[in-house]
Amino acid sequence: MPEPSPKPKRRGRLLRFGAAFAVLLAVAGYLAVQYLTGSSAPRCRVVSGKGDAASYEFTPEQAVNAATISAVGTTRGMPERAVTIALATALQESGLRNIEHGDRDSVGLFQQRPSQGWGTSRQIMDPTYAAGVFYEHLAKVPDYAQLPLTVAAQRVQRSGYPEAYAKHEPDAELLAAALTGRTEATLTCQGRPAQTGTGGPDAVRAALVRDFGRDVLQTAGEEVGTAWPSPSPTATAMAAPAANAVTIPVPRRSTASGTVSQRGWELAHWAVANSSALHIARVSFAGHEWSHGGFASEWRTTGGADGKSPTAEVRIVTGE
């Protein structure tokens, strides 16, 4: 008998190859759309300012909480080391999530206990309050900045596992360096804005006041509680900002580390960390710009002011 023709087998192979190729094209197209629209699952990343390969990836929820912890610390005049200790503690205690449960009556970012005098459950569930009371206790620890991080954190927390804080120190150091503004253009977030939460300039101003206090807007020449910024007497030449923008002039401060550049990067990184929650589309400072679209994983150079002049400004644009 004649051998069966190989043509059906070849035809089957070709069909399988064709199907596989179509799937690859579909996946490539999907990834391209996600990249160009920024509509992939939101995530954030901080990298080392030393040019090494150190980095840490985290969620927008964690980014908002980390930015609040840092802002509360610097507003209280705490050094970067204190912010590192606070961030490492929150990473260990809650994973930088504001959770409503824990061991016994522990709640919140730092798993503080109402029964131990940290405040009411409602107070502790407010990240700004929780961070403030943590720093309040940390400031009472003698020479905390010179102590090993595990020792300093343990003297505040009284944890049953004090050594556990150490594993979070490298990530906390990266976050603290970016969120205090010491490193430039090192924190990015990408992905579409959260489906919950409120965006717009008023929401951005309210969040700035929440984390930094009223002075952050008053210094910027903005009246807290009004719909739009009012001109600063010292910045009459400033153009009126767009309706969907918040422009924050950053004057030189007289503190030891409060240069225009560091303060500006502190505010710029804060804005990126809050970009998903507050529907922030673009942030620019010192000749650099971040945007939530296809380039959300980097800060691009725009060639503007260098951030080292006596005055500079952070520009936050919402709703694009």
C-alpha positions as CSV (number, residue, x, y, z in Angstrom):
1,M,0.0,0.0,0.0
2,P,1.2,3.5,-0.7
3,E,2.5,5.5,2.4
4,P,0.2,8.2,3.7
5,S,0.8,11.6,2.4
6,P,2.8,13.9,4.8
7,K,0.7,16.9,3.7
8,P,-1.9,16.8,6.5
9,K,0.9,16.7,9.1
10,R,2.6,19.7,7.6
11,R,-0.7,21.5,7.4
12,G,-1.3,20.8,11.1
13,R,2.2,22.1,11.9
14,L,1.7,25.3,10.0
15,L,-1.6,25.9,11.7
16,R,0.0,25.5,15.1
17,F,2.8,27.8,14.2
18,G,0.4,30.3,12.8
19,A,-1.7,30.2,16.0
20,A,1.4,30.6,18.2
21,F,2.6,33.6,16.1
22,A,-0.9,35.2,16.4
23,V,-0.7,34.8,20.2
24,L,2.8,36.4,20.3
25,L,1.5,39.3,18.2
26,A,-1.5,39.8,20.5
27,V,0.8,39.8,23.6
28,A,3.2,42.2,22.0
29,G,0.4,44.5,21.0
30,Y,-1.1,44.4,24.5
31,L,2.3,45.2,26.1
32,A,2.8,48.1,23.7
33,V,-0.6,49.6,24.6
34,Q,0.2,49.2,28.3
35,Y,3.5,51.0,27.8
36,L,2.1,53.8,25.7
37,T,-1.0,54.5,27.9
38,G,0.5,53.8,31.3
39,S,-2.5,51.5,32.0
40,S,-0.6,48.6,33.4
41,A,-0.9,47.7,37.1
42,P,0.5,50.7,39.0
43,R,3.8,50.2,40.7
44,C,6.6,52.5,42.0
45,R,10.3,52.2,42.1
46,V,13.2,54.0,43.9
47,V,16.8,53.6,42.9
48,S,20.1,54.5,44.5
49,G,21.5,57.9,43.9
50,K,25.0,56.4,43.9
51,G,24.8,54.9,40.5
52,D,24.8,51.3,41.7
53,A,22.2,48.7,41.0
54,A,20.3,49.1,44.3
55,S,16.5,49.5,43.9
56,Y,13.2,48.8,45.6
57,E,9.8,48.3,44.0
58,F,6.6,49.0,45.9
59,T,2.9,49.7,45.4
60,P,1.2,53.1,45.1
61,E,-0.4,52.5,48.5
62,Q,3.0,52.0,50.1
63,A,4.3,55.0,48.2
64,V,1.7,57.3,49.7
65,N,2.3,56.1,53.2
66,A,6.1,56.3,52.8
67,A,5.8,59.9,51.5
68,T,3.6,60.8,54.5
69,I,6.1,59.3,57.0
70,S,9.0,61.2,55.4
71,A,7.1,64.5,55.2
72,V,6.0,64.4,58.8
73,G,9.5,63.7,59.9
74,T,11.2,66.5,57.9
75,T,8.4,69.0,58.9
76,R,9.3,68.2,62.6
77,G,13.0,68.9,61.8
78,M,14.0,65.2,62.1
79,P,17.1,64.1,60.2
80,E,17.1,61.6,57.4
81,R,18.3,58.9,59.8
82,A,15.1,59.3,61.7
83,V,13.1,58.9,58.5
84,T,15.0,55.8,57.7
85,I,14.2,54.3,61.1
86,A,10.6,55.2,60.8
87,L,10.3,53.7,57.3
88,A,12.1,50.5,58.2
89,T,9.8,50.1,61.3
90,A,6.6,50.6,59.2
91,L,7.9,48.1,56.6
92,Q,8.3,45.5,59.2
93,E,5.2,46.2,61.2
94,S,2.7,46.6,58.4
95,G,4.4,46.4,55.1
96,L,3.8,50.2,54.8
97,R,0.0,49.5,54.7
98,N,-2.4,51.2,57.0
99,I,-4.1,48.1,58.3
100,E,-7.0,47.8,60.8
101,H,-5.8,44.7,62.5
102,G,-2.7,43.2,64.2
103,D,-1.5,41.5,67.4
104,R,-4.1,42.1,70.1
105,D,-5.2,45.7,69.6
106,S,-2.4,46.8,67.3
107,V,-3.4,48.9,64.3
108,G,-2.0,51.2,61.6
109,L,1.3,51.7,59.9
110,F,3.4,51.1,63.0
111,Q,1.0,48.7,64.7
112,Q,0.6,51.0,67.7
113,R,-1.7,49.9,70.5
114,P,-4.4,52.1,72.0
115,S,-4.1,50.2,75.3
116,Q,-0.5,51.2,75.5
117,G,-1.1,54.9,75.3
118,W,-0.4,55.5,71.6
119,G,-3.8,57.2,71.1
120,T,-7.3,56.0,70.0
121,S,-7.7,53.5,67.2
122,R,-9.1,56.3,65.0
123,Q,-6.1,58.5,65.7
124,I,-3.6,55.7,65.0
125,M,-5.3,54.9,61.7
126,D,-4.5,58.4,60.6
127,P,-1.0,58.0,59.0
128,T,0.0,61.6,59.8
129,Y,-0.8,61.1,63.4
130,A,0.8,57.7,63.6
131,A,4.0,59.0,62.1
132,G,4.0,62.0,64.3
133,V,3.7,60.0,67.5
134,F,6.4,57.6,66.4
135,Y,8.8,60.5,65.9
136,E,7.8,62.0,69.2
137,H,8.9,58.7,70.9
138,L,12.0,58.4,68.8
139,A,13.2,61.9,69.7
140,K,13.2,60.9,73.3
141,V,15.7,58.0,72.7
142,P,19.2,59.3,73.6
143,D,21.6,59.4,70.6
144,Y,19.1,57.5,68.4
145,A,20.8,58.6,65.2
146,Q,24.1,56.9,66.3
147,L,22.4,53.7,67.4
148,P,22.0,50.6,65.1
149,L,18.6,50.9,63.5
150,T,17.3,47.8,65.2
151,V,18.2,49.2,68.6
152,A,16.6,52.6,67.9
153,A,13.4,51.1,66.5
154,Q,13.1,48.6,69.4
155,R,13.4,51.3,72.0
156,V,10.3,52.9,70.5
157,Q,8.3,49.8,69.5
158,R,9.2,47.2,72.2
159,S,8.7,44.4,69.7
160,G,9.0,40.7,70.3
161,Y,11.2,40.4,67.2
162,P,13.6,43.4,67.3
163,E,16.2,41.9,64.9
164,A,13.5,41.9,62.1
165,Y,13.9,45.6,61.5
166,A,17.4,45.1,60.1
167,K,16.3,43.4,56.9
168,H,14.4,46.5,55.8
169,E,17.2,49.0,56.4
170,P,18.5,49.0,52.8
171,D,15.1,49.6,51.3
172,A,14.3,52.2,53.9
173,E,17.5,54.1,53.2
174,L,16.7,54.3,49.5
175,L,13.2,55.6,50.3
176,A,14.5,58.1,52.8
177,A,17.1,59.5,50.5
178,A,14.6,60.1,47.8
179,L,11.7,61.3,49.9
180,T,13.8,63.8,51.9
181,G,15.1,65.1,48.6
182,R,18.8,64.2,49.1
183,T,18.8,62.2,45.9
184,E,17.5,63.7,42.6
185,A,15.1,62.0,40.2
186,T,15.3,58.6,41.9
187,L,11.6,57.9,42.6
188,T,9.1,57.0,39.9
189,C,5.6,55.5,39.6
190,Q,3.8,54.1,36.6
191,G,0.3,52.9,35.8
192,R,-3.0,54.5,35.6
193,P,-4.5,56.5,38.5
194,A,-6.4,54.7,41.2
195,Q,-10.2,54.3,40.6
196,T,-10.8,55.6,44.1
197,G,-9.7,58.9,45.6
198,T,-10.1,62.4,44.5
199,G,-7.8,64.3,42.1
200,G,-7.4,67.9,41.1
201,P,-5.5,70.9,42.5
202,D,-7.6,71.2,45.6
203,A,-7.0,67.6,46.5
204,V,-3.2,68.1,46.0
205,R,-3.2,71.2,48.2
206,A,-5.2,69.3,50.9
207,A,-2.7,66.4,50.8
208,L,0.3,68.8,51.0
209,V,-1.2,70.4,54.1
210,R,-2.0,67.0,55.6
211,D,1.6,65.9,55.3
212,F,3.7,69.1,55.5
213,G,1.5,71.4,57.4
214,R,0.0,74.8,56.4
215,D,3.3,76.4,55.8
216,V,4.0,74.5,52.7
217,L,1.2,76.4,50.9
218,Q,1.7,79.7,52.6
219,T,5.4,79.7,51.7
220,A,4.3,79.0,48.2
221,G,2.1,82.0,48.2
222,E,-1.1,80.0,48.2
223,E,-4.0,80.6,50.6
224,V,-5.2,77.4,52.3
225,G,-8.9,76.9,51.8
226,T,-9.2,78.9,48.6
227,A,-9.9,77.4,45.2
228,W,-6.9,78.9,43.4
229,P,-3.4,80.1,44.3
230,S,-3.0,83.8,45.0
231,P,0.1,85.6,43.9
232,S,2.9,85.9,46.4
233,P,4.1,89.4,47.2
234,T,7.7,88.3,46.6
235,A,6.8,86.5,43.3
236,T,4.7,89.1,41.4
237,A,6.3,88.2,38.1
238,M,5.0,84.6,38.3
239,A,2.6,83.7,35.6
240,A,-0.8,82.5,36.8
241,P,-0.9,78.7,36.9
242,A,-3.2,76.6,34.8
243,A,-6.5,75.5,36.3
244,N,-5.3,72.0,36.7
245,A,-1.8,72.8,38.1
246,V,-0.3,73.6,41.5
247,T,3.0,75.5,41.3
248,I,5.0,75.7,44.4
249,P,7.9,78.2,44.6
250,V,10.7,76.8,46.7
251,P,12.6,79.6,48.5
252,R,16.1,78.9,49.9
253,R,15.7,77.9,53.6
254,S,18.1,78.7,56.4
255,T,18.3,75.1,57.7
256,A,21.5,73.1,57.4
257,S,20.2,70.9,54.6
258,G,17.4,73.0,53.3
259,T,18.7,73.9,49.9
260,V,16.5,74.8,47.1
261,S,17.4,71.6,45.3
262,Q,16.8,69.3,48.3
263,R,13.5,70.9,49.3
264,G,12.3,70.9,45.7
265,W,13.1,67.2,45.2
266,E,11.4,66.4,48.4
267,L,8.2,67.9,47.1
268,A,8.6,66.5,43.6
269,H,9.1,63.0,44.8
270,W,6.2,63.4,47.2
271,A,4.0,64.3,44.3
272,V,5.1,61.3,42.2
273,A,4.5,59.0,45.2
274,N,1.0,60.4,45.4
275,S,0.4,60.4,41.7
276,S,-2.0,57.4,41.6
277,A,-4.1,58.5,44.6
278,L,-4.3,62.2,43.5
279,H,-4.5,61.6,39.7
280,I,-1.3,63.6,39.2
281,A,-0.3,63.5,35.5
282,R,3.0,65.4,35.5
283,V,5.6,66.7,37.9
284,S,8.5,69.0,37.0
285,F,11.4,70.5,38.9
286,A,15.0,71.6,38.2
287,G,14.9,70.9,34.5
288,H,13.4,67.4,34.9
289,E,9.9,66.1,34.3
290,W,8.0,62.9,35.2
291,S,4.7,62.0,33.6
292,H,2.4,59.0,34.1
293,G,2.3,57.8,30.5
294,G,4.9,55.7,28.6
295,F,7.8,57.5,30.3
296,A,6.6,57.0,33.8
297,S,9.6,54.9,34.7
298,E,12.1,57.8,34.4
299,W,12.6,61.5,34.8
300,R,13.3,63.2,31.5
301,T,15.6,66.2,31.2
302,T,13.7,69.3,29.9
303,G,16.5,71.8,30.1
304,G,14.7,74.2,32.5
305,A,16.1,75.8,35.6
306,D,18.7,73.8,37.5
307,G,17.0,74.1,41.0
308,K,20.0,75.8,42.6
309,S,19.0,79.4,42.1
310,P,17.7,81.4,45.0
311,T,14.2,80.5,44.0
312,A,12.8,77.5,42.1
313,E,9.4,75.9,41.7
314,V,7.8,72.5,41.7
315,R,4.9,72.2,39.2
316,I,2.3,69.5,39.7
317,V,-0.3,69.0,36.9
318,T,-3.4,66.9,37.5
319,G,-6.1,65.3,35.4
320,E,-4.4,64.5,32.1
